[in-house]
Amino acid sequence: MRVVTVMPLDSWRKVAPAAQAAEAAGFDGLMSAEIAHDPFIPLALAALATERIQLSTGITVAFPRSPMVIAQLAWDLQAESGGRFVLGLGSQVKGHIERRFSVAWTQPVARMREYIEALRAIWQSWEQGVPLQYEGEHYRFTLMTPEFSPRPTGLGPVPVCIAAVGPDMLRMAGRVCDGVRLHGFCTRRYLEEVCAARIEEGLAKSGRERARFEVSGGGFIATGPDEDALRRSVDEVRYRIAFYGSTRTYARVLTLHGLDELATRLHRLSVQGKWSEMAREVSDDVVQLFAAVGTYPNIAGAIEKRLGGFADVVWMDFPKATPDGLKREIIQDIQRTPSPFRGWS
């Protein structure tokens, strides 16, 4: 199993030291998320400051940007990192696309499939010097001149992974993508009965094997050096479960476990703006459904029990005061967990 961590995004000056520290600690990858800041510029700084560690967006919102814009950003990051970049894309939800980005919301699954196909057509045109010819219902790219084509890199294609929650997006991920970024708001049962089944359907249609498809995430991690720290971490996860559980988009996960009443209560509290009260509705038993829970000596075993045999990548971080040697030890323990992924084709 691979272990990745999130880079600081609030200050570019923090990026290079943090990236070098993560590489030295033995992390396999660095991710940047599109939340309050741009996800690409920090990755560019990290690419120049490191030599081994993988770099990825996890995720960037696709639809507000043309595939041509993302293709160019990903191409440059792949080239400057020496082939260490992975593109993570997400559709976001209708409200954010329409009201935060002021972009039309149309058929997210079909549109995302075309988005990825268009990216690969653009990259093929640049790498192989062939005419650009992609025409779909949502995207059309038919013009590429030498002046606007970057030089071939000689590197492998950029792997493309997408965030997926619903069955249709999961199926499409298996059919078209190189991997999937699963939401932390998943239980082991949801992973096995919904996620795995839909991904396998997609892989079967594309004629690919699971060993060439990477699965990231699929659960929260609550850990710490002692019981007090673990309790605080569990409470943080408890709030996150309450926050996501209040959103109807994720209600299907609670429904699978007969927790519709909890979903209703959480949604009602969110509508009332009672955010501080929501976490109290989430019991320890529900936390155990969604999270791998354990102190540092036990967290690797908890992760294997919760995600082993399904997830290939987990995301975690440590408090600033954590000794480097302890970080390396914990990361190495987690990395020993077997996973199905054997590398992209």
Buried (B, 14 or more C-beta within 10 A) or exposed (E): BBBBBBBBBEEEEBBBEBBBEBBBBBBBBBBBBBEEBEBBBBBBBBBEBBEEBBBBBBBBBBBBBBBBEBBBBBBBBBBBBEEBBBBBBBBBBEEBBEEEBEBEBEEBBBBBBBBBBBBBBBBBBBBEEEEBEBEBEBBEBEEBEEEEBEEEBEBEBBBBBBBBBBBBBBBBBBBBBBBBBBBBBBBBEBBEEBBBBBBBBBBEEEEBEBBBBBBBBBBBBBBBBEEEBBEEBBBEBBBBBBBBBBBEBBBBBBEBBEBEEBBEBBBEBBEEEEEEBBBEBBEEEBBBBBBBBBBBEBBBBBBBEBBBBBBBBBBBBBEEEBEEEEBBBBBEBBBEBEBBBEEBE
